[in-house]
Amino acid sequence: SLFAEADEVSSSIGGGWSRLSVMVPVLMQHAPILRHEHIANALCRAAAPQAPALIMRMGANCPSATRNLLRGCVAAYQTAEQYESSASTSAGSAAEEGDRKESNPSNVRDILRTAVESANRLASLSRREALSAIRVIREERVMDGLVLSLSMQHDPIGAASFVVEKLSSPPLMPGATVHAANETSYGKRPKRRRAVPLRERMRNGRSYGGGRAPAKMATVGGKTARPRLCRELVEDKALAENTRRFISQRIIRLMKTNQNGAVVNLGEASLFVQAHALLIQNVGIGAGSSTGSGSKLVEDTMNAIQRLFGEAGPVEELPTLSSKDGIYKVLICAAIVTCCKYPPIADTDNDSVVGGPAAKACLGCLRGLLLHPTSVDTVVFSSRLAGLIMRGDATNLRAAFLENISPHNEEEDVSQMGNICRWLSSELLEIGKLKSIHDKGLAISSLVHDPIVVVEAMRESSSQTADELDNLMKNIFADPDTCTMIIEHHRVSSLVQENVNMLLRRPAPHIPMVLPLSLERLAQSVQWDKVGAHDKLTRKSLSQFVLQLVYALHFLDSQPLSPFVINPRLFPLSKSLAFLDSCEKKSKSKHCGFGILQVTLKQLVSKHCPDILHAMFNDSHFSQGHDNLIVNRR
C-alpha cells in the first residue's frame, strides 16, 4: 500500500518510506536473485508516485548500486518509448485498434515521467553521480532533455556541445542500433581510427566518432523527423527558456572577457554561438521579456555577438586566411537566424521600418560584422551574403546559412529569409553599405581566392552590372599571372561558362570577349616545346591560353552560326589537355581547378572534335607518364 501513497501520506505514517528504502537493499544483499536494476525498472513501469524517492534513497544507502538503478530507469524509459512509437505508427490500422483501446496511453506518459524523475533524483545525489548519469544516458540515446539540464549545471561546455550535436544531426529511427567501433561480424577488433572532430562529423552526417555503422534516420510523412532534443524543448517551455538564458549568458560572459583584454577561446566562443543559432532555429526565441526569451534575449545576445571580437584592419591588409574565419561565419549566421525568428522582423513582408532596441541591436550586429571581415576568405563570404540580400535571393541565402550552421536541416522557412532580405535592403541600401560590401568580392584579390561572388553576380546580372563584370573578365584574360592563380580554383569552369551565358542573355549582336584572331596569336606565342618542363613563364602563358580556349569553345557550343566562333581544329587541343592532366597530377588538392577544367574541355572537344579525343586515348604514349606529355620536345 505504501507504493500508492503520496509523499505527504507516507511521511506521516512513521517514516514507512525511510524504512522501506533501507530494507530493500538489505533484502537484495541476501537474496541474489533480486537486482537493483530489476527493482528500479519495476518501480518505474508501475509509475508509482513514490518510485523516484525510493530509488533515490536506495542509491543513497548503497552508492555502488546507483549505476544499476539508473540503468533500470533507462530500461523502463526505453520500453515505454518503444511502445509509444509503435502505437503511433500503427494508429491507422483498424486491426490493432481494438487491442489498443484496452491500454491507457496516459500510463505510458506516466512511465516516461517517472523514469526521468527517478534518474534526475539519482543525479542529484552528488556531482560525481550527475556526471556518471550524463555519460550513461548519452550512451543509451534517451532522455535528451535531462542530459541537457544536468550538463548545464555541471558541464557548461558539454551542454553546448550536446545542443550542437543533437540539433545539427538527423534523429535515428526508434530501435535503430549503432554498432560500436570494436565490433564486427567476426568479433574481431578492426584497426584503430583517428578521432573525428565534431564539425567534421556534422558534415559527414554522423553524430558520433568514426567506425560506427550508419543507422536509419527517422522520417515523418517522407521528411526527416525533428531531433529528440528539439521535440523535448518544444514541449518543455521552461527547459527551453533556461537553455536560451544559459547560452546567452555564456556568450555575454565571453564578450566581457574580450573587453577586459583577456584572450577568448575561439573554439568555446564558436561552440556557444553555434549552439545559440541552432537553438533559436529549432525552438524559437520564446515569448515574454525575461533574459531567456523574447526581445530582451535578442537585444542582449546580438549586442554580445557584435562585440565578441574587435574590428579587423583595412581590407588591403587582411591575410588570406585567419584563425577567426570559422567563428566569423558562425556569428553572421547566428545573427541572421535570430532575425528570422524575431517576429517584428521575420513577419515584416514590406519595406516598413522596424523599431525597438532589439531590432536596432540586430541591425547593428549584422552591419558591424559585414563591414569588418577578418580575412580575404571572410571578405568573399560577407560579399556573397550582401549580394544575396540585395537580389532578395532567399533560397541561396538559406543554403549559405545551413552550410555553416546546420547542414542537415531542411525545414527553414524561405519566406522568413525573404523578409530578412527586404528589411536589410531597406535599412542598409539607403547608406550604400550593401553595395560597397558586395563590391569587395569583385576585387582581383577576392576573385583569385574564390570567384563565387563573381559567378553569382554573372548569373543574376543586369544591364547595369554587365559592363563592370565584362571589364573584370577582360582584365583577367589579359593578365597571365591572374590566370595562373585562378585556374587552380574549382569554380574556374563555372566562371568561364557564366561569362558566356551572361553575354548570350543580352540583345544581339553577341560579340565574344575572345576573338579567333587574338586566340590564334596567343597560341603562337606559347612555347609548346616546353609544356612538360618546369618553366613558370610557359605555365603562365598556357594557363592564359587554356582559359581563353575554354571560353571560345563554350561560345562555339552556344552560338555555332556566329561569325565570331573559332575553328577548334586550328588549335593544339591535345597539348592543352595534356597540360591540364599534368597539372592535376602535381596538384595536392583533390578538387582542383585543373581536373574540373580538364573534364569541361574534354566534353567540349568530344562534341566538336571527337576524333582528336579518340586518337589521344588510343595513343600508347599518352599514358606512359610525365615524359610523353612533352610534345615535339625535339
C-alpha positions in Angstrom: 0.0 0.0 0.0 3.0 2.3 0.5 3.6 2.4 -3.3 0.3 4.0 -4.0 0.6 6.8 -1.4 1.9 10.3 -1.9 4.9 11.8 -0.1 2.8 13.6 2.5 1.0 10.4 3.4 4.0 8.2 3.6 5.9 10.6 5.8 3.1 10.7 8.3 3.0 7.0 9.0 6.1 6.7 11.0 8.7 7.0 8.3 7.5 4.0 6.3 9.3 5.0 3.2 12.6 5.5 5.0 12.4 2.0 6.5 11.4 0.5 3.1 14.3 2.2 1.3 16.7 0.6 3.8 15.0 -2.7 3.9 15.0 -3.3 0.1 18.8 -3.0 -0.3 19.2 -5.4 2.7 16.9 -7.9 1.1 18.8 -7.7 -2.2 22.1 -8.2 -0.4 20.9 -11.5 1.0 18.8 -12.6 -2.0 21.0 -12.6 -5.1 18.0 -13.3 -7.4 16.9 -9.7 -6.8 18.8 -6.9 -8.5 18.7 -3.1 -8.2 18.2 -2.8 -11.9 15.2 -5.0 -11.8 13.7 -3.2 -8.9 14.2 0.2 -10.4 12.7 -1.0 -13.7 9.7 -2.4 -12.0 9.1 0.7 -9.9 9.3 3.0 -13.0 7.0 0.8 -15.1 4.5 0.8 -12.2 4.6 4.6 -12.3 4.2 4.6 -8.5 4.2 8.2 -7.0 6.9 7.2 -4.5 9.2 5.5 -7.0 11.6 8.4 -7.6 12.0 9.0 -3.8 12.5 5.3 -3.1 15.0 4.9 -5.9 17.0 7.9 -4.7 17.1 6.7 -1.1 18.2 3.2 -2.3 21.0 4.9 -4.2 22.0 7.0 -1.1 22.0 3.9 1.1 24.0 1.8 -1.4 26.2 4.2 -3.6 27.7 1.3 -5.5 24.2 0.4 -6.8 23.3 3.8 -8.3 24.5 2.9 -11.8 22.4 -0.2 -11.8 19.4 1.7 -10.5 19.9 4.2 -13.3 20.1 1.5 -15.9 16.8 0.2 -14.6 15.2 3.6 -15.1 16.6 3.9 -18.6 15.3 0.4 -19.5 11.8 1.3 -18.3 12.0 4.5 -20.3 13.1 2.7 -23.5 10.4 0.1 -23.2 7.7 2.8 -22.8 9.1 4.8 -25.6 9.2 1.9 -28.0 5.6 1.1 -27.1 4.5 4.7 -27.7 6.4 4.8 -31.0 4.8 1.5 -32.2 1.3 2.7 -31.1 1.7 5.9 -33.1 3.0 4.1 -36.1 0.0 1.7 -36.2 -2.6 4.4 -35.4 -4.2 3.9 -38.8 -4.5 0.2 -38.5 -8.1 -0.9 -37.8 -7.0 -4.4 -36.9 -5.0 -3.2 -33.9 -7.4 -0.6 -32.8 -9.4 -2.9 -30.5 -6.2 -4.1 -28.7 -5.0 -0.5 -28.3 -8.2 0.5 -26.6 -7.5 -1.9 -23.8 -4.3 0.0 -22.9 -4.2 3.5 -21.5 -1.8 5.8 -23.4 -1.6 8.1 -20.3 0.1 5.3 -18.4 2.9 5.3 -21.0 3.5 9.1 -20.3 3.4 8.4 -16.6 6.1 5.8 -17.0 8.3 8.2 -19.0 7.9 10.9 -16.4 8.6 8.5 -13.5 11.8 7.2 -15.2 13.1 10.7 -16.0 12.3 12.0 -12.4 14.0 8.9 -10.9 17.1 9.4 -13.0 17.1 13.1 -12.0 16.9 12.2 -8.3 19.8 9.8 -8.6 21.9 12.5 -10.4 21.1 14.9 -7.5 23.0 12.8 -5.0 26.4 14.3 -6.0 28.3 15.9 -8.9 30.0 12.6 -9.5 26.7 10.8 -9.8 25.4 13.6 -12.1 28.4 13.2 -14.5 28.0 9.4 -14.4 24.3 9.7 -15.2 25.1 12.1 -18.1 27.5 9.5 -19.6 25.2 6.5 -19.1 22.1 8.3 -20.5 24.0 9.7 -23.5 25.3 6.2 -24.3 21.7 4.9 -24.4 20.5 7.9 -26.5 17.5 8.7 -24.3 16.3 11.5 -22.0 18.0 14.2 -24.0 16.2 16.9 -22.0 17.5 15.5 -18.7 21.0 15.3 -20.2 20.9 18.9 -21.2 19.6 20.1 -17.9 22.3 18.2 -15.9 25.0 19.3 -18.3 24.1 23.0 -17.9 24.6 22.5 -14.1 27.8 20.5 -14.2 29.4 20.8 -17.6 28.7 24.0 -19.5 30.9 23.3 -22.5 29.5 19.8 -22.7 25.9 21.2 -22.7 26.7 23.5 -25.7 28.4 20.6 -27.5 25.3 18.4 -26.8 23.0 21.0 -28.2 25.1 21.4 -31.4 25.4 17.6 -31.8 21.8 16.8 -31.3 20.2 19.7 -33.2 22.5 19.6 -36.2 22.1 15.9 -36.9 19.0 14.0 -38.1 17.4 11.7 -35.5 17.7 7.9 -35.6 14.7 5.7 -36.0 13.4 4.1 -32.8 15.2 0.8 -32.3 17.9 1.6 -34.8 21.3 0.4 -33.5 24.7 1.8 -33.9 27.4 -0.8 -33.5 30.5 0.1 -31.5 33.8 0.7 -33.2 35.3 -2.6 -31.9 32.5 -4.9 -33.1 32.5 -6.7 -36.4 30.6 -9.6 -37.8 33.5 -11.9 -36.9 34.1 -10.5 -33.4 37.5 -9.1 -34.3 38.8 -5.6 -33.4 39.5 -3.5 -36.6 42.3 -1.1 -37.0 42.3 2.0 -34.7 40.9 5.1 -36.3 41.5 8.7 -35.6 39.0 10.7 -33.5 36.7 12.7 -35.9 36.1 16.3 -34.8 32.6 17.4 -34.1 32.3 19.8 -37.1 33.6 17.1 -39.5 31.1 14.6 -38.0 28.3 17.0 -38.7 29.4 17.4 -42.3 29.5 13.7 -42.8 26.1 13.1 -41.1 27.4 11.3 -38.1 26.6 12.1 -34.5 29.5 10.1 -33.1 33.0 9.2 -34.0 34.3 7.3 -36.9 34.0 3.5 -37.0 30.3 3.3 -36.2 27.9 2.0 -38.7 25.2 4.4 -40.0 21.7 3.8 -38.7 18.4 4.5 -40.3 17.1 8.0 -39.9 13.6 8.7 -38.6 11.1 10.1 -41.1 7.6 11.5 -40.7 5.5 11.9 -43.8 8.5 11.4 -46.1 10.5 14.1 -44.3 13.3 13.7 -41.7 11.8 13.9 -38.2 12.8 16.6 -35.8 15.6 15.6 -33.4 14.5 14.2 -30.0 16.0 17.1 -28.1 14.2 19.5 -30.3 10.8 17.8 -29.5 11.6 17.9 -25.8 12.5 21.6 -25.8 9.3 22.4 -27.7 7.2 20.5 -25.2 9.0 21.9 -22.1 8.9 25.7 -22.3 10.7 26.1 -19.0 13.7 24.0 -20.2 13.8 25.9 -23.5 13.9 29.2 -21.7 16.6 28.0 -19.3 18.7 26.8 -22.2 18.4 30.0 -24.1 19.3 32.0 -21.0 22.2 29.7 -20.2 23.7 30.0 -23.7 23.1 33.7 -23.9 24.8 34.4 -20.6 27.8 32.4 -21.6 28.1 34.4 -24.8 27.8 37.6 -22.8 30.5 36.4 -20.4 32.8 35.7 -23.3 32.2 39.2 -24.7 33.1 40.7 -21.3 36.2 38.6 -21.2 37.3 40.0 -24.5 36.5 43.6 -23.5 38.7 43.2 -20.4 41.7 42.4 -22.5 41.8 38.7 -21.8 42.2 36.1 -24.6 39.0 34.4 -25.7 39.0 30.8 -26.6 37.9 30.7 -30.2 36.6 27.2 -30.1 34.5 27.8 -27.0 33.1 31.0 -28.5 32.2 29.3 -31.8 30.6 26.4 -29.9 28.3 28.6 -27.8 27.3 30.9 -30.8 26.5 27.9 -32.9 24.5 26.3 -30.1 22.6 29.6 -29.8 21.9 29.6 -33.6 20.7 26.0 -33.6 18.5 26.5 -30.5 16.8 29.6 -31.9 16.4 28.0 -35.3 14.7 24.9 -33.9 12.9 26.2 -30.9 12.4 30.0 -31.5 13.1 32.9 -29.2 10.0 32.4 -27.0 7.7 34.9 -25.6 8.0 37.4 -22.7 10.6 39.9 -21.6 12.9 37.7 -19.5 16.6 37.2 -20.3 15.8 33.8 -21.7 13.1 34.7 -24.2 11.6 37.5 -26.3 13.1 40.8 -27.2 15.3 41.0 -24.2 17.1 37.8 -25.3 17.5 39.1 -28.8 18.9 42.5 -27.7 21.4 41.1 -25.2 22.7 38.3 -27.4 23.0 40.5 -30.6 24.9 43.2 -28.7 27.2 40.5 -27.2 27.8 38.8 -30.6 28.7 42.2 -32.2 31.2 43.0 -29.5 32.6 39.5 -29.2 35.7 40.4 -31.3 37.3 43.6 -32.1 37.2 45.2 -35.6 39.7 44.0 -38.1 42.1 46.1 -40.1 41.6 47.6 -43.7 40.7 45.1 -46.4 44.1 45.7 -48.1 46.0 44.5 -45.1 43.9 41.4 -44.4 45.5 38.0 -44.6 44.2 35.3 -47.0 43.0 33.2 -44.0 42.6 33.8 -40.3 42.1 31.8 -37.2 38.8 33.8 -36.7 37.3 32.9 -40.1 35.2 30.0 -38.8 33.7 31.9 -35.9 33.1 35.0 -38.1 30.9 33.0 -40.4 29.1 31.4 -37.4 28.5 34.8 -35.9 26.9 36.2 -39.1 24.7 33.1 -39.5 23.6 33.3 -35.8 22.6 36.9 -36.3 20.6 36.1 -39.4 18.7 33.2 -37.8 17.9 35.3 -34.8 16.4 38.0 -37.1 14.5 35.2 -38.9 12.9 34.1 -35.6 12.3 37.6 -34.2 8.6 38.3 -35.2 8.8 42.1 -35.7 11.5 41.4 -38.4 10.5 38.0 -39.7 6.8 38.8 -40.2 7.5 42.1 -42.0 6.5 41.5 -45.6 7.1 45.0 -46.8 9.7 47.8 -46.5 8.3 49.3 -43.3 10.7 50.4 -40.7 11.1 48.0 -37.7 11.8 49.9 -34.4 12.7 48.9 -30.9 16.0 48.2 -29.1 16.1 44.5 -30.3 15.7 45.4 -34.0 18.4 48.1 -33.7 20.7 45.5 -32.0 20.1 43.1 -34.9 20.8 45.7 -37.5 23.9 47.0 -35.7 25.3 43.4 -35.2 24.8 42.5 -38.9 26.2 45.8 -40.1 29.3 45.6 -37.9 30.1 42.0 -38.9 29.5 42.6 -42.6 31.7 45.7 -42.6 34.6 44.2 -40.7 35.7 40.8 -42.1 38.7 39.0 -40.7 40.5 37.8 -43.9 40.1 37.7 -47.6 38.1 34.5 -47.2 35.5 36.2 -45.0 35.6 39.2 -47.4 34.3 36.8 -50.0 31.7 35.4 -47.6 30.3 38.7 -46.5 30.4 40.0 -50.1 28.4 37.0 -51.2 25.8 37.5 -48.4 25.5 41.1 -49.4 24.8 40.2 -53.0 22.2 37.6 -52.0 20.5 40.2 -49.7 20.5 42.9 -52.4 19.0 40.5 -55.0 16.5 39.0 -52.5 17.8 35.5 -53.2 16.3 33.8 -50.1 17.0 30.3 -51.3 20.7 30.7 -51.7 20.9 32.8 -48.5 19.3 29.9 -46.7 21.7 27.5 -48.3 24.7 29.6 -47.2 23.3 29.7 -43.6 22.7 25.9 -43.4 26.1 25.2 -44.8 27.8 26.9 -41.8 25.3 26.1 -39.0 23.1 23.1 -39.7 24.0 21.0 -42.8 21.1 18.5 -42.2 18.3 20.9 -41.5 15.9 21.4 -44.4 12.9 22.9 -42.7 14.0 26.6 -42.6 11.2 28.9 -43.9 12.4 30.6 -47.1 9.7 33.3 -46.7 11.3 34.5 -43.5 14.6 34.7 -45.3 12.9 36.8 -48.0 11.6 39.2 -45.3 15.1 39.5 -43.9 16.4 40.4 -47.3 13.8 43.1 -47.7 14.4 44.5 -44.2 18.2 44.6 -44.6 18.0 46.1 -48.1 15.7 48.9 -46.9 18.0 49.6 -43.9 21.4 49.3 -45.5 20.9 50.4 -49.1 20.0 53.9 -48.0 23.6 54.5 -47.0 25.1 52.3 -49.8 26.6 49.8 -47.4 25.4 46.6 -49.1 26.7 47.8 -52.4 30.2 48.6 -51.0 30.3 45.3 -49.2 29.4 43.4 -52.3 31.9 45.2 -54.5 34.8 43.9 -52.2 34.1 40.4 -53.5 34.7 41.7 -57.1 38.2 42.7 -56.4 41.0 40.7 -58.0 42.4 39.5 -54.6 38.9 38.2 -53.7 38.3 36.7 -57.1 41.5 34.8 -57.1 40.8 33.4 -53.6 37.2 32.3 -54.5 35.3 33.5 -57.6 31.9 32.6 -56.2 30.8 36.2 -55.8 31.6 37.0 -59.5 29.9 33.7 -60.7 26.7 34.5 -58.8 26.8 38.2 -60.0 27.1 37.0 -63.6 24.3 34.5 -63.1 22.0 37.3 -61.9 23.5 40.2 -63.9 21.5 43.1 -65.2 22.4 45.7 -67.8 23.9 48.0 -65.1 26.3 45.4 -63.8 27.2 43.6 -67.0 29.7 46.2 -68.2 31.5 46.1 -64.8 31.7 42.3 -65.0 32.9 42.4 -68.6 35.8 44.7 -67.7 36.7 42.4 -64.8 36.9 39.4 -67.1 38.9 41.3 -69.7 41.4 42.2 -67.1 41.6 38.5 -66.0 42.1 37.2 -69.6 44.7 39.8 -70.3 46.8 39.0 -67.2 48.8 35.7 -67.3 49.6 35.9 -63.6 45.9 36.2 -62.6 45.0 33.3 -65.0 47.7 31.2 -63.4 46.2 31.7 -59.9 42.6 31.5 -60.8 42.9 28.3 -62.9 43.7 26.3 -59.7 40.2 27.1 -58.2 37.5 24.5 -58.6 35.0 27.2 -59.7 37.0 28.4 -62.7 35.0 26.4 -65.1 31.7 27.9 -63.8 33.3 31.3 -64.0 34.1 31.0 -67.7 30.7 29.4 -68.6 28.7 32.0 -66.7 30.6 34.7 -68.5 29.4 33.3 -71.8 25.9 32.8 -70.5 25.8 36.5 -69.4 26.8 37.5 -72.9 24.1 35.4 -74.5 21.3 37.0 -72.4 21.9 40.4 -73.9 20.3 41.5 -77.2 22.2 40.7 -80.4 24.8 41.0 -81.7 26.7 38.8 -79.4 30.4 39.6 -79.8 32.6 37.3 -77.6 35.3 38.6 -75.4 37.8 36.2 -77.0 38.0 36.5 -80.8 39.5 33.9 -83.1 42.4 36.0 -84.3 43.5 37.0 -80.8 43.3 33.4 -79.7 45.5 32.3 -82.6 48.1 34.9 -81.7 48.1 33.7 -78.1 48.6 30.1 -79.3 51.5 31.1 -81.4 53.2 32.8 -78.5 53.2 29.7 -76.3 56.4 27.7 -76.3 54.8 24.3 -76.8 58.1 22.5 -76.7 58.4 23.4 -73.0 54.9 22.1 -72.0 56.4 19.3 -69.7 59.2 21.4 -68.4 59.2 23.3 -65.1 59.0 26.7 -66.7 57.0 29.3 -64.9 56.7 31.6 -67.9 55.4 28.8 -70.1 52.9 27.7 -67.4 51.5 31.3 -67.2 51.0 31.6 -70.9 49.5 28.1 -71.1 47.0 29.0 -68.3 46.0 32.1 -70.1 45.6 30.2 -73.4 43.5 27.4 -71.9 41.1 29.7 -70.1 40.5 31.7 -73.3 40.2 28.4 -75.3 37.5 27.1 -73.0 35.7 30.4 -73.3 35.8 30.3 -77.1 34.6 26.6 -77.1 31.7 27.5 -74.8 30.7 30.3 -77.2 31.0 27.9 -80.2 28.9 25.4 -78.4 26.1 28.0 -77.8 26.4 30.1 -81.0 27.7 27.8 -83.7 26.4 30.0 -86.5 28.1 33.2 -85.2 30.8 34.7 -87.4 33.0 35.1 -84.3 33.4 31.4 -83.5 36.7 29.6 -83.7 37.7 26.5 -85.7 38.8 24.2 -82.9 41.0 22.1 -85.2 43.3 25.0 -85.7 44.4 24.9 -82.0 46.5 22.3 -80.1 43.7 20.7 -78.2 45.6 17.5 -77.3 48.5 19.5 -75.8 46.1 21.7 -73.8 44.5 18.6 -72.3 48.0 17.1 -71.6 48.9 20.3 -69.8 45.8 20.2 -67.6 46.4 16.5 -66.9 50.0 17.1 -65.9 49.0 20.0 -63.6 46.2 17.9 -62.0 48.7 15.1 -61.1 51.0 17.6 -59.5 48.3 19.3 -57.5 47.8 18.4 -53.9 44.1 19.2 -53.8 41.6 16.5 -54.8 39.1 19.1 -56.2 41.5 21.4 -58.0 40.5 23.6 -61.0 42.8 21.7 -63.3 40.8 18.5 -63.1 37.4 20.2 -63.4 38.6 22.3 -66.3 40.1 19.2 -68.0 36.7 17.5 -67.7 35.0 20.6 -69.2 37.5 20.8 -72.1 37.1 17.0 -72.8 33.4 17.4 -73.1 33.7 20.3 -75.5 36.3 18.5 -77.6 34.4 15.3 -77.7 31.4 17.2 -79.0 33.1 19.2 -81.7 36.3 17.1 -82.4 35.6 13.6 -81.2 38.3 12.1 -83.5 41.0 14.1 -81.7 40.0 12.9 -78.3 39.7 9.3 -79.6 43.2 9.5 -81.1 44.6 10.7 -77.8 43.3 7.8 -75.8 44.4 5.3 -78.4 47.9 6.7 -78.4 50.0 4.3 -76.4 52.4 7.1 -75.5 49.7 9.2 -73.8 49.5 7.3 -70.6 53.2 6.4 -70.0 53.9 9.2 -67.6 55.2 12.7 -67.4 57.8 12.5 -70.2 55.3 11.7 -73.0 53.4 14.9 -72.2 56.3 16.8 -73.8 55.1 17.1 -77.3 57.6 17.8 -80.1 60.4 18.4 -77.5 63.0 17.7 -80.1 
